[in-house]
């Protein structure tokens, strides 16, 4: 069988096995995009400031926000919440996962891996918030806002205004348009959004799964095992570091990395790559730099990189012990 035919056959097999979970993930993504308003999310966080880091992390992992949507919510939080701890927690956790991505990754990697990825997002959000809290109390994060909080609510009004614009941009990016003040979308809107989300997911899934299986045939298995195999102590930090520049997006990177797992990449290295990649993608970093200066961004990236390595090693240990 030719390499091209092999890649096609493996891509079709992967899709035929995973299509039910892919369908569920599209349904979840469509419902959340249509019925979750970024401004309401920001308003919830402002009303529940006492929840702080825990509340911000919980909202981050249960909402399907793209990088623009994440930026909009954080700007809304800044309207009345001047502490960096919950903002950093949200910046760390939000790009990593969401309900539909939990289902999507379960189809490709199985539920133990998907749950570990989801739990890692929560742990890292809490860790990032804790680090930001300590650093802010020491004064190291002073002056890191790009929109300076001011007395009398002026900064709040500015942040909400910019956040609303970003939220509108995020909705337009998703093909849904702004729904502020509009009636609840009906079946026609749901169908249109479902077709857009499903078509994009299908295109990226099939395309990058095919690329991954092509690489399966081109890259010697020994290379992957030598670089990222379970017995290689440098495999996890190497994968975490490569995730910083090489991650595309969740829909594309998950099927691609699945092919490397088939070639011998350890589960812990796979998890580390996905954690750092999702949190430091171009969209995530651009959104972060819209809100904060480099010290805050360094806290976010450092939390993700160090956390990804620690979690990757821990997950490999659990696999070795047969606990997952």
Secondary structure, DSSP 8 states (H G I E B T S, - for coil): --HHHHHHHHHHHHHHHHHHHHHHHHHHHHHHHHH--HHHHHHHHHHTGGGHHHHHHHHHHHS---HHHHHHHHHHHHTT---HHHHHHHHHHHTT--HHHHHHHHHHH-HHHHHHHHHHHHHHHHHHHHHHHHHHHHTTTTT-BSS---GGGHHHHHHHHHHHHHHHHHHHHTT----TT-----HHHHHHHHHHHHHHHHHHHHHHHHHHHHHHHHS-HHHHHHHH-TT-TTHHHHHHHHHHHH---HHHHHHHHHHHHHHT--HHHHHHHHHHHHHTSHHHHHHHHHHB-HHHHHHHHHHHHHHHHHHHHHHHHHHHTT--
